[in-house]
């Protein structure tokens, strides 16, 4: 395994291989290892994210199959990251909700052009229908839950 290293001013598009990274702690603090899908000739199959970069990726809701653009930036002595053109400052400033919604990766639905097996396509469609049904049920539970003043944390 070889980890992708981000260089200042060189944005990289990556496709996440998993819903969440492997994580742990060491002498330097928390670490997050994201798996990425790479070209067959590429030696890079993951990258380590700082805690801030990890938070940004999670804020955008990136999951397995999400394509995101990560850019390492520098302003004077300060080094920071942008994910889908948003910095952490952008995610925390006025209008952040709208900016984050715009920058969220869109799920990609791809069909294998060489797929001639209708059985596989039917199984995949059935899986997608089950996932939609599950999401609708979760949404209904959220809509039907009663919120009182005691639920507000401030």
N, C-alpha and C positions, 0 to 999 in steps of 0.2 A: 504494500500500500504506500502510496505517496500522496501527501497532502498538498492541496492547492494553496499557494501563497499569493495573497492579494498585493499588488503593487500600486503605489500612489498614481492616480490618474489613468489607470487601466481598468475600466469596468469589465466585469466578467458575468456572462449569463450562465447560470447553473440550473440544473433540474434536480430537485431533491429526490432521493431514493427511498426515503422513509418519512413517516408522519412526524417523528420527533428524533432528536439527536441522541447519541450516547452521551452520558455526562458523568462527571465525577469531580473530585477535588484533589489537588496536590499542593505542594509547597507554595505555588503561585496563586492559588485560589481555585475557583470553579472553572471547569473546562467543558466545552460542548463540541462534539465531533459529529458533523453532518455528513452523511453519505450522499454522493452525487452520481448521477448517471453520466458516463463519459463515453467519448468515442472509443472504439475498440483499440485504437493505436495510442490512446492517452494513458499515461501512467498515473494521472491524478484521479482519485476516486473518493475524495472527501476533503473537508476543510475544517479547521478548528476556528470556532467563533468566540470572540470575547463575550463577556456577559451582556454588554450593551448590544452587540450585533445579534446575539441570540434573542434578546428581548424584542428587537426590531423585527426579526423574522417571524417570531411568534405573534407580534402585534398585527402583522399583515395577514396572519392566518395561513401561512404557507404550509403545505402538506406534501405527502408523497406525490410526485408528478408535477408539482408546481415549478414553473420556470420563473426565477427571480434574477434581477440584475444587482450585483453587489459591486460597489466602488469604494475603494480606499481613497480618502481625500486628505489634504493637508492645507491648513490655514496658519501660516507662520509656524509656531512650534507645536500647534495642536493638530493631532491626527485623529480622524473620525471616519465613520462609514456612512454610506448612503445605500439604502435598499429600495429598488425601484424608484430611484431619484429622490427619495425622502431621507433626510437626516433625522437623528433623534430629536433635534430641536424642532424640525418641521412637525414631527409626530406629537410634540407636546405644546405647540403654540396654538394661537387662535385659528379656528377653522380646521383643526386637526382631524376631526371626525370625517369631514368630506375628503380631505387629502388622503387619509388612510383608505377610505372606501374606494377612491379612484385608483390607488396604487396596488390594491389587493390583486394577487395573481388570479387569472381566470382559469378555471379548470379546463383542461384540454381533453377532448374526447377524440381519440384517434382510432381509426379502423385500419387494420392491416390490409393493404391493397391486395396482398397475395392470399388473403383468407378466402378459402372456397368451402370451408366447413361450416354449414349452416347450424349444426349442432352447437358449436362453440359460440356462435353469434347469439343463439337463443339463450344459452346459459348466461352469457354476459348481460344480455338484456334483462333476464330474470333477476340477476344480482342487482342491477341498477334499479329495477322496480322495487325490490325489497328495501334498498337503501333509501329511496324516496319515501316509501311508506313509513319507515322508521323515523325519518326526519319530520314528516308531517305529524306523526304521533307526538314527538318531542315538542314541536311547535304548539300543538293543541294543549299539552300539559302546561307549557309556559303561559299561554293565553288565558287558561282557565284558573291559574293560581291567583289567589287573592293577595294583594300587597297592602299592608297596613303601615301606620306610622312607626310601629315597632320594628319593621323590616329595614327602615332607612338607617344607615350606619352613622349618621351625623345629627 
